[in-house]
Amino acid sequence: MKKIKLLTCVAAISILTGCVTTTSNELAKTSFNVPTNFKSNVPAGKAIESGWLQSFNDPKLDKIIAEVLTKNFDLQIAAAKVDAAAAAAKQAGAGLTPAVNLSSQGANQGNIKTGLKNDSSSLGTSLDVSWELDVWGRVRAGSDAASKELKASQLDYDYARLSLAAQTAKAYFLAIETGRQFRLAQDTISNYAKTQEIVDAFFKEGMVSIQDVHLAKYEQASANDTLESARASNLEALRSLEALLGRYPSASVDVAKNLPALPAPVPAGVPSEVLERRPDIVAAERRVAAAFDKIKQAETAKLPKISLTGSLGGAGPNLADMVNPTNMVWNAVTSMMFPIFDGGNLDAQVKSANAVQKQALAGYQKTALKAFGDIEAALTNETIFRSRANSLRLAYQEAKRAEEIGLEKYKSGMGNLLDVQQLQRASISAKSSLLRVEHDLLVQRVNLYLGLGGEI
């Protein structure tokens, strides 16, 4: 009879196992073709994986990023999320082991009429053990999903740290660039002041008309407006950098006066390496894997739950009687709960898990595609901005020489002020554009490092 019961149980388990839809736990793959090499021109060689911050050779930048990685509030939030994910993973895995509880109770009873004369009391204690047999792997699937989500959270933190360093570096470069624009505006005012002195002297000697005097004052006033605008931009950049540092926005953070030299071009490696190295892409892949585990968890929840429970305890009027072996009893129960009707709750959980899995796959595709877009853009932009910087450098040199010639002609009485002012504006514009492109070149290099996923 026992053999018949055993065979019947095995058959039932086999039938129930067949009710579970098997899910393929394949690794996430991109829906687009990843080329063997980047489309933009890059130096051959292995991509930089660590130490890119030192390539700028700026001690002040190193110090600021070290501070921001310690004090930034967004990074602290990301670290707390990792702690929460670790706790969730531990909680999910707790179901794989038996739960043991020690309970005790005390009771008093008596007759209302007789009061305390015929009252009685008893003490009891028991050691209770319960354990769900994970026959179908439901608990294990939930534990595996939580572990993969923990890994994803840790990778999110790594990428948040990398992104914060890159964001800080760009904010630092912007603070320097706006400072250089502010000093250019100051130099412009100084040059216009000298021009105005010449105009005033010529006017007193009757060499120029009052029109030149007004034109010189106009340029001086316009330059003052540009100066204040540049000052505001510089203060805003400094305060933005301080916000990243968690400092009070006093616009007093110490930055270098000049931008660091652009490091030599770096190899980008091959695109497929990015999928394995960049933290946010690997995190997205781990979430896809976790989503498959959650589907299995939801599907196996539709099968019976087999549990073992047991207890050992005793009771008596006092402690000695309570622990007396003759008063102690044990109890062991094996139970099976088969869900029959739940209003569609379990089916809805399976559908929800499948929807989450689709979201995770789409999220992986989006993250990977954005990463490649960032890298290709950074590579292309660096080439373009290098060319622009060379052109603007030459343009500034030529404009500055033309300005000097025009001013000398005006001093000798052979030119007019309008020509001089036009040449001055061209020179200033070329210099301002050059400063901006030199800043943009460094930003593109930071974007490339971030895109490749290299460590700080």
Helices and strands as residue ranges (DSSP letters): H 2-18, G 53-56, H 59-71, H 73-93, G 94-96, E 99-109, E 120-133, H 138-204, H 210-245, H 271-277, H 279-300, E 305-316, H 319-322, G 325-327, E 328-337, H 345-411, H 417-452
